[in-house]
């Protein structure tokens, strides 16, 4: 939040107080249920969650990943209903969002965050509708790198990825077998390394150029975080 908005001392103090009362939720538990009323907006402090649509025959589509620093269930009208189910992918910690009416700078950061969320959802539609399987893998990895850079969870070109290939299949509209083939192909092409739950994008700018991806930008006041090109390719 402080990366996408200038937070004053009052906002930072309010966030610190809220985080001090954060509650843990175990993996695979629901944080929000589609069609049910949203009790209050919450901030994801730790762990990964996912927005999901479940079909009557048991199939599921992961719509977007929710990462630390993201807000869940922020609505500006009374008695809002959840439009998707939100599940904890890992053990997570969440806390209530402080009162935005009293904290205009935090409100601005949250509005920017909602606009970015819309941008990533539109990217997901494009990914599923027009990209081939190889491009889908690359585009999602670039998105995660971009978002995890914003919240300080990358180290150079690497980030932890607590996802299985089955999870990626549900996010990318592919089978687990196809995901495995595409990941192996990406390794052979020198696009990424994935070992021990950690992904390294060997040359993010080159990969973005290869598939035609641009970073999500929602405000001219924000400088986009561009991935740095590696001076020496790693294979």
C-alpha positions in Angstrom: 0.0 0.0 0.0 2.8 2.4 0.8 4.3 1.6 -2.7 1.2 2.7 -4.6 0.2 5.6 -2.3 2.0 8.1 0.0 0.8 7.0 3.5 1.0 9.5 6.3 1.9 8.8 10.0 -1.8 8.3 10.9 -2.4 5.8 8.2 0.7 3.8 9.0 -0.2 3.8 12.7 -3.7 2.7 11.9 -2.4 -0.1 9.8 0.1 -1.2 12.4 -2.7 -1.4 15.0 -4.9 -3.4 12.7 -2.1 -5.8 11.8 -1.5 -6.3 15.5 -4.9 -7.8 15.8 -4.6 -10.0 12.6 -6.2 -13.4 12.6 -4.8 -16.6 11.2 -6.7 -18.7 8.7 -5.6 -22.2 7.7 -5.0 -23.2 4.1 -8.1 -24.3 2.1 -10.5 -22.4 4.3 -12.9 -19.9 2.8 -12.3 -16.2 3.5 -15.4 -15.2 1.6 -18.3 -17.1 0.0 -19.9 -16.2 -3.4 -23.3 -14.7 -2.9 -23.0 -14.1 0.8 -22.8 -10.7 2.4 -19.3 -9.2 3.0 -19.0 -8.5 6.7 -16.0 -6.1 6.3 -13.1 -5.4 4.1 -9.9 -7.2 5.2 -6.2 -6.8 4.4 -4.2 -9.9 3.6 -1.1 -9.6 5.8 0.6 -12.9 5.1 0.1 -15.9 2.8 -1.6 -16.4 -0.6 -5.3 -16.5 -1.3 -7.3 -16.9 -4.6 -10.6 -15.8 -6.1 -12.3 -18.8 -7.5 -15.5 -19.7 -9.3 -16.8 -23.3 -8.7 -19.0 -25.0 -11.3 -21.7 -27.5 -10.4 -19.7 -30.5 -11.8 -16.7 -29.7 -9.6 -14.6 -27.8 -12.1 -13.1 -24.6 -10.9 -11.6 -21.5 -12.4 -9.1 -19.4 -10.4 -9.8 -15.8 -11.3 -6.9 -14.0 -9.6 -4.4 -14.5 -6.8 -4.5 -12.4 -3.7 -1.1 -11.4 -2.3 0.1 -9.8 0.9 -0.9 -6.1 0.9 -4.1 -6.8 -1.2 -7.5 -5.8 0.2 -10.4 -8.3 0.1 -14.0 -7.2 0.0 -13.7 -3.4 -0.3 -17.0 -2.0 -1.5 -18.5 1.5 -1.3 -22.1 0.6 -0.9 -24.3 -1.0 1.9 -24.8 -4.7 2.3 -22.3 -5.9 -0.4 -22.4 -9.5 -1.6 -19.3 -11.4 -2.7 -19.1 -12.0 -6.4 -16.6 -14.9 -6.0 -15.4 -17.2 -3.4 -12.1 -16.4 -1.8 -10.0 -19.4 -0.5 -6.8 -19.5 1.4 -4.2 -21.2 -0.8 -1.7 -21.3 2.1 -2.0 -20.5 5.7 -2.8 -16.8 5.8 -3.2 -13.9 8.2 -5.8 -11.2 7.6 -6.9 -8.1 9.6 -9.8 -5.6 9.3 -9.1 -2.6 7.1 -8.9 0.6 9.1 -11.7 3.2 8.6 -10.9 4.8 5.2 -13.2 7.8 5.9 -10.7 9.0 8.5 -7.6 8.2 6.5 -7.8 9.8 3.0 -4.3 8.9 2.0 -5.0 5.2 2.8 -8.3 5.5 1.0 -6.4 6.7 -2.1 -3.9 3.8 -2.0 -6.8 1.4 -1.7 -8.6 2.9 -4.7 -5.4 2.6 -6.7 -5.2 -1.0 -5.5 -8.7 -1.7 -6.7 -7.9 -0.2 -10.1 -4.8 -2.4 -10.4 -6.9 -5.4 -9.4 -9.3 -4.6 -12.3 -6.2 -4.3 -14.6 -5.0 -7.7 -13.6 -8.4 -9.2 -14.1 -8.6 -7.8 -17.6 -5.1 -9.3 -18.2 -6.5 -12.7 -17.0 -9.3 -12.4 -19.6 -6.8 -11.7 -22.3 -4.5 -14.5 -21.1 -7.3 -17.1 -21.2 -8.9 -15.8 -24.4 -6.0 -15.1 -26.8 -2.7 -16.5 -25.4 -1.4 -19.9 -26.2 -0.4 -22.2 -23.4 3.3 -21.2 -23.4 2.3 -17.5 -23.4 -0.1 -18.0 -20.5 2.7 -19.5 -18.3 5.0 -16.6 -19.1 2.4 -13.9 -18.7 1.3 -15.1 -15.3 4.9 -15.5 -14.1 5.6 -11.9 -15.2 2.5 -10.6 -13.4 3.4 -12.4 -10.2 6.9 -11.0 -10.4 5.5 -7.5 -11.0 3.1 -7.7 -8.1 5.5 -9.3 -5.7 8.1 -6.6 -6.5 5.5 -4.0 -5.4 5.1 -5.6 -2.0 8.8 -6.3 -1.5 8.7 -10.1 -1.9 11.1 -10.6 -4.8 14.8 -10.9 -4.7 16.2 -9.6 -8.0 14.4 -11.8 -10.6 13.3 -14.5 -8.1 10.2 -15.1 -5.9 8.7 -17.9 -3.9 5.8 -19.6 -5.6 3.7 -21.7 -3.2 1.6 -23.2 -6.1 1.3 -26.6 -7.5 1.0 -27.3 -11.2 -2.6 -28.3 -10.5 -3.2 -24.8 -9.1 -1.6 -23.2 -12.2 -3.8 -25.4 -14.4 -6.9 -24.1 -12.6 -5.7 -20.5 -13.1 -4.7 -20.9 -16.8 -7.5 -23.1 -18.1 -5.1 -26.0 -18.9 -4.6 -29.5 -17.6 -1.8 -30.3 -15.1 -0.1 -32.4 -17.8 -0.1 -29.5 -20.2 1.2 -27.1 -17.5 4.1 -29.5 -16.8 5.0 -29.7 -20.5 4.9 -25.9 -20.8 7.0 -25.3 -17.7 9.6 -27.8 -19.1 9.6 -26.0 -22.4 10.1 -22.6 -20.7 13.1 -24.1 -18.9 14.5 -25.3 -22.2 13.9 -21.9 -23.8 15.8 -20.2 -21.0 12.8 -18.2 -19.8 12.7 -19.4 -16.2 13.9 -21.7 -13.5 11.6 -23.4 -11.0 13.2 -25.3 -8.2 12.3 -25.8 -4.6 9.2 -23.7 -4.7 11.2 -20.7 -6.0 10.9 -19.2 -9.5 13.6 -17.2 -11.3 12.8 -15.3 -14.4 16.1 -15.3 -16.3 15.5 -12.1 -18.3 12.1 -10.6 -17.5 12.3 -7.7 -20.0 13.1 -10.1 -22.9 10.3 -12.4 -21.8 7.8 -9.5 -21.7 8.9 -8.4 -25.1 8.6 -11.9 -26.4 4.9 -12.2 -25.5 4.0 -8.5 -25.8 3.3 -7.8 -22.1 3.2 -4.3 -20.6 3.1 -3.6 -16.9 -0.3 -2.7 -15.5 -0.5 1.1 -15.0 -3.5 2.9 -13.6 -2.1 6.3 -12.6 0.2 8.7 -14.3 1.4 9.7 -10.9 2.9 6.2 -10.3 6.2 5.2 -11.8 6.0 1.6 -13.0 8.4 -0.9 -11.6 10.2 -2.3 -14.6 12.1 -5.6 -14.2 15.8 -5.1 -14.8 17.5 -7.0 -17.5 20.1 -9.4 -16.3 23.6 -8.5 -17.4 24.5 -12.1 -17.8 22.0 -14.7 -18.8 21.8 -17.7 -16.4 21.2 -21.1 -17.8 
